[in-house]
Amino acid sequence: MTTLLVEPEALASRMAALRSAPRMRPLRALAARLRRATGREVPEADPLDGGAEARLLLLLLETPAPRLGSGGFVSRDNRGGTAANLRRFLADAGLERGDTLLWNAVPWVIHAPGARNRTPTAAERRAGAAWVPPLLAILPRLAVVVLSGRVAAALQTAIQACRPELPVLCMPHPSPTFVCTSPDVPRRIAAVLAEATTLLREAPFFPESSPSGHILHDRSACHRRGRLHRQPGGAGAAGGRLPPNRSR
């Protein structure tokens, strides 16, 4: 049974798990760096997910909701329609929770206190993209990236500049605003996550980090550059796959 992060007791229990899990240390350190650099609130990664040992999948959403601050989590167990949809889609795809990490394209709260949710500005998106390399550097076992929504899809170039070997899949955002617009939207989300599940099962296991998250072999050097290639039929936020860039 899913424990939603609504009551203070649930949040306190999840925070205790965060502090005690060695695999969460690199992500906690990154969140702390983000707070110092931006002066903004940054929610933590969910310790029930894979953390720095997320083996093969990274989900990037957009930006934390206004109600999420440094005491909250980037989690499928949050309240609200987006989290509920994501929880359902991930469960239907048969993805192991320990293989996944949820993060945001702009990982800090961009909203003024009391303001409604909004789309990040171009400057905020560029600032978020600058934090892709340090994020990938603490995820050495990663083998598949799923970008959710148009804001996250804009990070394709930054991700494959650092890790050109990674397949990148794009799907629509799971917000009810989009999911309810057409029956085709949930079908596209399900299809992308099904492909991600297949890639996860086929991908080799990279035992490149210790249980404490210390990287033994850094596969995220960002000096590797190359062009992005698209398969016929496209990718982007509508759903699809960008094949790994093999050029050097």
ABEGO torsion letter per residue (X at the ends): XBBBBABAAAAAAAAAAAAABAAAAAAAAAAAAAAAAAGBBBBBBBAABAEAABAABBBBBABBBAABBAABBBBAABBEAAAAAAAAAAAAAGBBAAABBBBBABABBABBBGBBBBBBBAAAAAAAAAAAAAAAAABAABABBBBBEAAAAAAAAAAAAABAABBBBBBBBABAAAAAABAAAAAAAAAAAAAAAAAAAABBBBBABBAAGBBABBAABAABBBBBBBBBGEBEAAEEBBBBBABX
